C-alpha cells in the first residue's frame, strides 16, 4: 500500500497532490493559518472589527504595488562557484514553472498572491502537482491562506514537525503531505513555530483607525456638514428618574446616536421630543483628519517595508519631490521586496528544488539534482535598483582614467554596456590615435609644446568612443 493510500485509510480523507479544487471558504484573510493577536492593552477585539484585512484601502495599495513590481525580478536556478559567484542554469526545468506555473495562473498572479498572504498573515503556500502523483512537479498552484490548516506531529520529538496540511473548500477537506507543499513562513510564531506570525497582524489598531477614518471622511463628504438635531419650540421640564419621560429621552438619545454616527455621520435627525438644538459631532478640520491618519498609515506601510512616498499616500506630502521619489522607489525595493524574495528563494531551494521524501534521511532533488543547487533573485532588469546611468558613467571613467580599471570592457560593464569586440576595440584605438595626432599637429603649428600624452589613458575613456560604437 502506498503512503497516500495508507493515509487515506488511516484518516478517512482524500490525500493527493492534484490541482486544488477552489471553492468558498468560511475564513478571511485575517483568520488564516497564523493566529490573530490582541494588541497590548486592547479591550476591543480589533480583529473582528477590522474584518478582511486585505479590503483596507492602504493595505490594498501596498498589495497592488507589490503585484505590479514583483515580477520585474527574475528567479534564477544554478550553482555557486569557488569565488562565490552564481552560475545560472538557464535550462533547468524549475524555470518553466517560474514562467508558467500552471494552465490557469501566470507567474505574476501566483507570486503576487503568495506575497499578499505572506505579508498579511506570515504564511503562504504553493502546491506542487505531479503527473500521476509521482515524479517531479509539473505545476505550481497557490493555496489561499485562509483555507489551510497546518497540523503538527503528535510526537513533539519528531525531526519533521509538520504532519500534514488540510485544505478546506466548499465544505470538503483535502489532505496534502509536506513534500507536496511549499510553505513560506515569515518569523516563526513563538507559540507555534511551525507557522509564521504576520507583521501586519501587529498593526490591527492602525488598520482599524484607517477604516474608521475612511468611513468618517466619506460620510462627512456625503452629508457635507456636521450633525444637526431639529427640535420643536416646546421644552421639557421636570423629568423624574425612572419616569416614562426619562425612558423616552434615553430612547431618543440612542436613536440620535444610531442615526448620526458611522455611515450616518453628518446626517439630519428630526427629534420626536422637544429638545434644545445642539451641534453634534466635529468637523473633519476639528478632527484633523488630514494629519491624524498619518501615523496609522505609516505603521501599515512600514509593515510591508514600503514607504508612503512611493505609494503617493498623504503621509508623504511634506517630503514629496521628484528626487525623493527616485530614492523612495529604491528604498521600497531594498526594504520591501529584496528581503522577501530572499526568504522566498531560500524556501524554494529547500522545499521545491529539494524535498524530504518519506523514508529518506536526507533531502533529494526533485529533478534529480545533486546537492548544491541554489535559487536566487536577479535584480539586473529592475529600473529602481540600477544606479543612475550618468553616475555610473562618471564613476567608470574616473576609475579607468586613474588606472584602477585596466580594461575598457570592465568600465563598460559598470555602465551596463556590452563588451566591445576586438575589431571595435581596434577601431576605437585608431580613432583615439588620430585624435591625439591632430592635437599634436595643432600644438606644433602654434609653436607650443605638445600635450603630455601620459595624461590620456590608453584607449581613451570607457564611454568616449563607445557612443559611436553602441
Order of alpha helices (4+ residues) and beta strands (2+ residues): alpha-alpha-alpha-beta-beta-alpha-alpha-beta-beta-beta-beta-beta-beta-beta-beta-alpha-beta-alpha-beta-beta-alpha-alpha-alpha-alpha-alpha-alpha-beta-beta-beta-alpha-alpha-alpha-alpha
